Amino acid sequence: MFENLSDRLERSFKILKGEGKITEINVAETLKDVRRALLDADVNYKVAKTFTDTVKKKALGQNVLTAVKPGQMMVKIVHDELASLMGGEAAELHLEQKPAIILMSGLQGSGKTTFSGKLANMLKTKQHRNPLLVACDVYRPAAIDQLKVVGSQIDVPVYTEPENKNVNEIALHAIQEAKAKGYDTVIIDTAGRLAVDEQMMDEIASLKETVKPDETLFVVDSMTGQDAVNTAKEFNDRLDFDGVVLTKLDGDTRGGAALSIRTVVTKPIKFIGTGEKMEAIDVFHPDRMADRILGMGDVVSLVERAQEQFDEEEARKLQKKIQKNKFDFNDFLNQIEQIKKMGNLKELASMIPGVGKAIKDIDIDDNAFNGIEAIIRSMTPQERTHPEVLNVSRRQRIAKGSGTSIQEVNRLIKQFDQTRKMMKMVTGSQMKSMMANMARMKGAMNQ
């Protein structure tokens, strides 16, 4: 995500490295390079020029403290302006009706159907809402079936009327269904359409007028760059949507859409899609995205994801098992499952400051844990709970059953023993202190 832009900006800031103070000459040289980096990232020209002009004005107006190097000061100014450019702060959904109605819009292939499922899953798991998906794409072959598959993956019902081609009727019937069966959120998936197709644009404008949604979201593929911004403007002129969803931000995107769209359409980016899994959806935080663009990581988002999997009661039970040296392969497997639920492994690693750049050329497969899981699942219940019984013959049987080598089995058991010893060392007051810190962190996040 934004790797090319991050590298270019880092090179731009090196112009100021070693400089004693900020001057008009070195600022102009730095920002000339920054502007080129933004344009190469497919940022709108006017947006890029206004951005660098603002940064220049603020940089030359700064009384730089002797403790702050010019390069550091420039990074801080650029960071703040990047965050401001993308909206300043996260924009929430405003779901007030009963049921609340969310209308999805966008081009064909932008990922509306998949995102509808991701949003339903997020509202269900994180906000404990009871969503209903509605299939209003009556044109694309298999569109209804696709939404049904998505709904089954997240255990959310899908309202369909396969023979009906009137999207207004389908949506109204779905809302009646939601009221009758107690669904508090209705997410309407619509057909992809071009802004130049008057008939299709009239249809979604009519649908919006009919259902009067709490939120109309425009879903756009971020990999289309500046085209995404232009399309968003055309849709906004007709629909006056409430927010933007950027999908496929995990791809080889240059970032221009994320940096330009807020300025051009004056509507906030509300969500981003960061992968294919139903959990791969994030609320868009401009300040955190600025951190990522400038290679600072995103520790806050990493902690939030960890806390979604953090169960205080389970942690207490685990603490007791560690203290009694009873931590076993079942617990080990459970920890792996929790890590996997947090998302794409490379993305998680890139949230740690300094790590993103180090691993950018390294392929971290999401299946990295498969071999370990296969080995553990090939153990008998007794072997999982009593690793000490794992003699040579048992290890050979496990290797054969898991499709791995005896060396891989030995390596895992050795790593497990080292992990257990290390955990045993972190007990008593240390563990209590860690749990207290986690609790405080959780409270701070909630605030």
C-alpha positions in Angstrom: 0.0 0.0 0.0 1.5 3.3 -1.2 5.0 1.7 -1.3 6.2 3.7 -4.4 4.9 7.0 -2.9 6.5 6.3 0.5 9.9 5.6 -1.2 9.7 8.8 -3.3 8.8 11.0 -0.3 11.6 9.5 1.7 14.1 10.4 -1.0 12.6 13.9 -1.2 13.2 14.5 2.5 16.8 13.4 2.2 17.4 16.8 0.4 17.1 18.4 3.8 19.2 15.8 5.6 22.2 17.5 7.1 20.9 21.0 6.5 21.3 23.3 9.5 18.1 25.2 8.9 15.1 25.5 6.6 15.6 28.0 3.8 13.5 29.0 0.8 16.0 27.3 -1.5 16.1 23.9 0.2 12.4 23.9 0.9 11.7 24.7 -2.8 14.0 21.9 -3.9 12.4 19.4 -1.5 8.8 20.3 -2.4 9.6 20.2 -6.1 10.5 16.5 -5.6 7.4 16.0 -3.3 5.1 17.4 -6.0 6.7 15.0 -8.6 6.1 12.1 -6.2 2.5 13.0 -5.8 1.9 13.4 -9.5 3.6 10.1 -10.1 1.2 8.6 -7.6 -1.7 9.9 -9.8 -2.7 12.7 -7.5 -4.8 15.4 -9.1 -2.5 18.2 -10.3 -4.4 21.0 -8.6 -4.5 19.0 -5.4 -0.7 18.4 -5.6 0.1 22.0 -6.3 -2.1 23.4 -3.5 -0.7 20.8 -1.1 3.0 21.7 -1.8 2.2 25.5 -1.7 0.6 25.0 1.7 3.5 23.0 3.0 6.0 25.6 1.8 4.1 28.4 3.5 4.0 26.5 6.8 7.6 25.4 6.5 9.0 28.9 5.9 6.8 30.3 8.7 8.2 27.9 11.3 10.6 28.9 14.0 12.5 25.7 14.0 13.6 24.6 17.4 17.3 23.7 17.7 16.4 20.2 18.9 14.3 19.6 15.7 16.2 19.0 12.5 14.8 20.6 9.3 14.1 17.2 7.8 12.1 16.2 10.8 10.2 19.4 10.8 9.3 18.9 7.1 8.1 15.4 7.7 5.9 16.6 10.5 4.4 19.4 8.3 3.9 17.0 5.4 2.3 14.4 7.7 -0.2 16.9 9.1 -1.1 18.2 5.6 -1.5 14.7 4.2 -3.9 13.9 7.1 -5.8 17.2 6.4 -5.9 16.4 2.7 -7.6 13.1 3.3 -10.2 14.5 5.7 -8.5 15.1 9.0 -10.4 12.6 11.1 -12.4 9.4 10.6 -16.0 9.8 9.4 -18.6 7.6 11.0 -21.7 6.1 9.6 -24.9 7.8 10.7 -27.5 5.1 11.1 -30.6 6.6 12.7 -33.6 5.1 11.1 -35.2 1.8 12.2 -34.2 0.0 10.2 -31.2 2.0 9.1 -30.7 1.9 5.3 -27.3 1.9 3.5 -27.4 2.2 -0.3 -24.3 1.1 -2.3 -23.4 2.7 -5.6 -20.5 2.5 -8.0 -19.1 1.2 -11.3 -19.3 -2.4 -12.3 -16.3 -4.4 -11.0 -15.5 -1.9 -8.2 -16.3 -4.5 -5.5 -19.7 -3.4 -4.3 -21.1 -6.8 -3.6 -18.0 -8.1 -1.7 -17.9 -4.8 0.2 -21.6 -5.0 1.1 -20.8 -8.4 2.8 -17.7 -7.0 4.5 -19.7 -4.0 5.9 -22.5 -6.3 7.0 -20.0 -8.5 8.8 -18.3 -5.6 10.5 -21.6 -4.1 11.7 -22.7 -7.6 12.9 -19.4 -8.5 14.8 -18.2 -5.1 16.0 -21.4 -3.1 16.5 -23.7 -6.1 17.3 -26.2 -5.0 14.7 -28.6 -7.4 12.8 -28.1 -6.7 9.1 -30.1 -7.8 6.1 -28.5 -7.8 2.6 -30.7 -6.9 -0.4 -30.0 -8.0 -3.9 -30.9 -5.1 -6.2 -28.5 -5.9 -9.1 -31.1 -7.2 -11.5 -28.8 -7.0 -14.6 -25.5 -8.8 -14.0 -25.8 -12.6 -14.5 -25.2 -14.5 -11.2 -25.2 -11.2 -9.2 -27.9 -12.5 -6.8 -26.0 -15.8 -6.4 -22.8 -13.9 -5.6 -24.5 -12.0 -2.9 -26.1 -15.2 -1.5 -22.6 -16.8 -1.3 -21.2 -13.7 0.5 -24.2 -13.7 2.9 -23.7 -17.4 3.7 -20.0 -16.8 4.4 -20.9 -14.3 7.2 -24.2 -15.9 8.2 -26.2 -12.8 7.2 -29.6 -13.3 5.3 -30.1 -12.1 1.8 -33.4 -10.7 0.5 -34.0 -11.5 -3.2 -36.8 -11.4 -5.7 -35.2 -13.1 -8.7 -38.1 -12.6 -11.1 -38.7 -8.9 -10.3 -36.8 -6.3 -12.3 -38.1 -3.2 -10.4 -35.4 -2.3 -7.9 -37.6 0.2 -6.1 -40.2 -2.5 -5.4 -37.5 -5.0 -4.3 -35.9 -2.5 -1.9 -39.3 -1.4 -0.3 -40.3 -5.1 0.1 -36.9 -5.8 1.8 -37.4 -2.9 4.2 -40.9 -4.3 5.1 -39.2 -7.7 5.7 -36.6 -6.1 7.9 -39.3 -4.3 10.0 -41.3 -7.6 10.3 -38.4 -9.7 11.3 -36.4 -7.3 13.5 -33.4 -6.5 11.2 -32.0 -3.1 12.3 -29.8 -2.5 9.2 -30.6 -2.9 5.5 -27.7 -2.9 3.0 -28.8 -2.5 -0.6 -26.4 -3.9 -3.2 -27.1 -2.3 -6.6 -25.9 -2.8 -10.2 -22.7 -1.3 -11.4 -23.3 1.6 -13.8 -21.5 4.2 -15.8 -22.1 7.9 -15.1 -22.8 8.5 -18.8 -25.6 5.9 -18.8 -28.6 8.2 -18.1 -31.1 5.4 -17.7 -29.0 3.6 -15.1 -28.2 6.8 -13.3 -31.9 7.8 -13.2 -32.6 4.4 -11.8 -30.3 4.7 -8.8 -31.3 8.3 -8.2 -35.0 7.1 -8.1 -34.0 4.3 -5.8 -32.4 6.7 -3.4 -35.4 9.0 -3.5 -37.7 6.0 -2.8 -35.8 4.4 0.2 -34.3 7.6 1.6 -31.2 5.9 3.0 -29.3 7.0 6.1 -26.1 6.5 4.1 -25.3 6.4 0.4 -21.8 5.1 -0.2 -19.9 5.3 -3.4 -17.6 2.2 -3.9 -14.6 2.7 -6.1 -11.5 0.6 -7.1 -8.5 2.6 -5.8 -6.3 1.0 -8.5 -7.9 3.1 -11.2 -6.2 6.1 -9.8 -7.3 9.5 -11.1 -10.1 7.9 -13.1 -11.6 6.9 -9.7 -11.7 10.5 -8.7 -13.3 11.7 -11.9 -15.9 9.0 -11.7 -16.6 9.9 -8.0 -17.2 13.5 -9.0 -19.7 12.5 -11.7 -21.6 10.2 -9.4 -21.6 12.8 -6.6 -23.1 15.4 -9.0 -26.0 13.1 -9.6 -26.4 11.2 -6.3 -24.9 13.5 -3.6 -23.6 10.5 -1.8 -22.4 10.6 1.9 -19.1 8.9 1.7 -16.5 7.0 -0.4 -15.3 3.4 0.0 -11.9 2.6 -1.5 -11.4 -1.0 -2.4 -8.3 -3.0 -3.4 -6.0 -0.8 -1.4 -3.9 -3.9 -0.8 -3.0 -4.0 -4.5 -0.2 -2.3 -6.4 -1.9 1.1 -6.0 -0.2 4.4 -6.4 -2.5 6.1 -3.9 -3.7 9.0 -6.0 -7.4 8.3 -5.3 -7.0 8.3 -1.6 -5.1 11.6 -1.6 -7.3 13.4 -4.2 -10.8 12.3 -3.7 -11.6 14.1 -0.5 -10.7 17.5 -2.0 -12.4 16.9 -5.4 -15.8 15.7 -4.2 -15.7 17.2 -0.7 -17.0 13.9 0.7 -15.1 11.8 3.3 -13.5 8.4 2.7 -15.3 6.2 5.2 -13.9 2.8 4.6 -11.1 1.0 2.8 -10.9 -2.6 1.6 -7.6 -4.2 2.2 -8.0 -7.8 1.0 -10.3 -10.5 -0.2 -11.4 -11.9 3.2 -14.7 -10.7 4.8 -12.7 -9.2 7.7 -10.5 -7.2 5.3 -12.3 -3.8 5.9 -11.0 -0.8 7.9 -12.5 2.5 9.0 -10.5 5.1 7.1 -8.3 7.2 9.5 -6.6 10.0 7.6 -3.9 10.5 10.3 -3.0 6.8 10.4 -2.9 6.6 6.6 -0.5 9.6 6.6 1.6 7.6 9.1 1.7 4.7 6.7 2.5 6.8 3.6 5.5 8.3 5.5 6.7 4.9 6.6 5.8 5.4 10.3 3.7 2.3 10.6 0.2 2.2 12.2 0.5 0.9 15.7 -2.9 2.1 16.8 -4.7 0.0 14.2 -2.5 -3.0 15.0 -3.4 -2.7 18.7 -7.1 -2.3 17.8 -7.0 -5.5 15.7 -5.3 -7.4 18.6 -7.9 -6.2 21.1 -10.7 -7.5 18.9 -9.3 -11.0 19.5 -8.3 -10.3 23.1 -10.5 -12.1 25.7 -9.7 -11.2 29.3 -11.2 -14.3 30.7 -9.2 -16.5 28.3 -6.1 -14.6 29.1 -6.5 -15.3 32.8 -7.0 -19.0 32.1 -3.9 -19.0 29.9 -1.9 -17.2 32.6 -2.7 -20.0 35.1 -1.7 -22.7 32.7 1.6 -20.9 32.0 2.3 -20.5 35.7 1.7 -24.3 36.2 3.8 -25.1 33.0 0.6 -26.5 31.4 0.8 -24.5 28.2 0.2 -27.1 25.5 -0.2 -27.4 21.7 -3.9 -26.8 21.9 -3.1 -23.3 23.4 -0.4 -22.8 20.8 -2.9 -23.6 18.0 -5.4 -21.2 19.6 -2.9 -18.4 19.5 -2.2 -19.0 15.8 -5.9 -18.8 15.1 -6.2 -15.5 16.8 -3.2 -14.0 14.9 -4.8 -15.2 11.6 -8.1 -13.5 12.4 -6.3 -10.2 12.7 -5.7 -10.1 8.9 -3.1 -10.3 6.2 0.3 -11.2 7.8 2.4 -8.8 5.6 -0.1 -5.9 6.3 0.1 -6.6 10.0 3.9 -6.6 10.0 3.9 -3.4 8.0 2.0 -1.6 10.8 5.0 -1.9 13.0 7.2 1.3 12.5 10.2 0.6 10.3 9.2 -3.0 9.4 7.1 -2.1 6.3 10.1 -0.9 4.3 12.2 -3.9 5.5 9.8 -6.5 4.2 8.4 -4.7 1.1 10.2 -7.1 -1.2 9.5 -10.2 0.9 6.5 -12.3 0.1 4.8 -13.3 3.3 2.2 -15.9 2.4 -1.1 -16.0 4.4 -0.6 -19.8 4.4 2.6 -19.5 6.4 1.0 -21.2 9.4 -0.4 -24.2 7.4 2.5 -26.5 8.0 2.5 -25.8 11.7 -1.2 -26.4 11.9 -1.0 -29.6 10.0 1.7 -30.9 12.4 -0.3 -30.1 15.5 -3.6 -31.5 14.0 -1.7 -34.7 13.3 -1.0 -35.2 17.0 -3.3 -37.2 19.2 -5.2 -35.4 22.0 -2.7 -36.9 24.5 0.3 -35.6 22.5 -1.1 -32.1 22.3 -1.7 -31.8 26.0 1.5 -33.8 27.0 4.2 -32.8 24.5 6.8 -34.6 26.6 5.5 -38.0 25.3 6.6 -37.1 21.7 9.4 -39.7 21.2 11.1 -40.5 17.9 8.4 -42.9 16.6 5.6 -40.6 17.4 7.4 -37.7 15.6 7.9 -39.9 12.5 4.2 -40.8 12.5 3.2 -37.0 12.9 5.5 -36.1 10.0 4.0 -38.7 7.8 0.4 -37.7 8.8 1.0 -34.0 8.2 2.9 -34.3 4.9 6.0 -32.7 6.4 9.5 -33.9 7.3 10.8 -35.2 10.6 13.1 -32.1 10.6 10.1 -29.7 10.5 8.4 -31.6 13.3 11.5 -31.5 15.4 12.0 -27.8 14.7 8.4 -27.0 15.7 8.7 -28.9 19.0 12.0 -27.2 19.8 10.4 -23.7 19.1 7.4 -24.7 21.2 9.6 -25.7 24.1 11.5 -22.4 23.9 8.2 -20.5 23.8 6.9 -22.3 26.8 10.1 -21.6 28.8 10.0 -18.0 27.9 6.3 -17.7 28.9 7.0 -19.4 32.2 9.6 -16.6 32.9 6.9 -14.0 32.3 4.6 -14.8 35.2 3.3 -13.3 38.5 3.6 -9.6 38.7 5.0 -9.3 35.1 1.9 -11.0 33.7 -0.4 -9.0 35.9 1.3 -5.8 34.7 0.9 -6.8 31.1 -2.8 -7.5 31.6 -3.3 -4.2 33.4 -1.6 -2.4 30.5 -3.8 -4.2 28.0 -6.9 -3.2 30.0 -5.7 0.5 30.2 -5.0 0.4 26.5 -8.4 -1.0 25.8 -10.0 1.8 27.9 -8.0 4.5 26.1 -9.1 3.1 22.7 -12.7 3.2 23.7 -12.4 6.8 24.8 
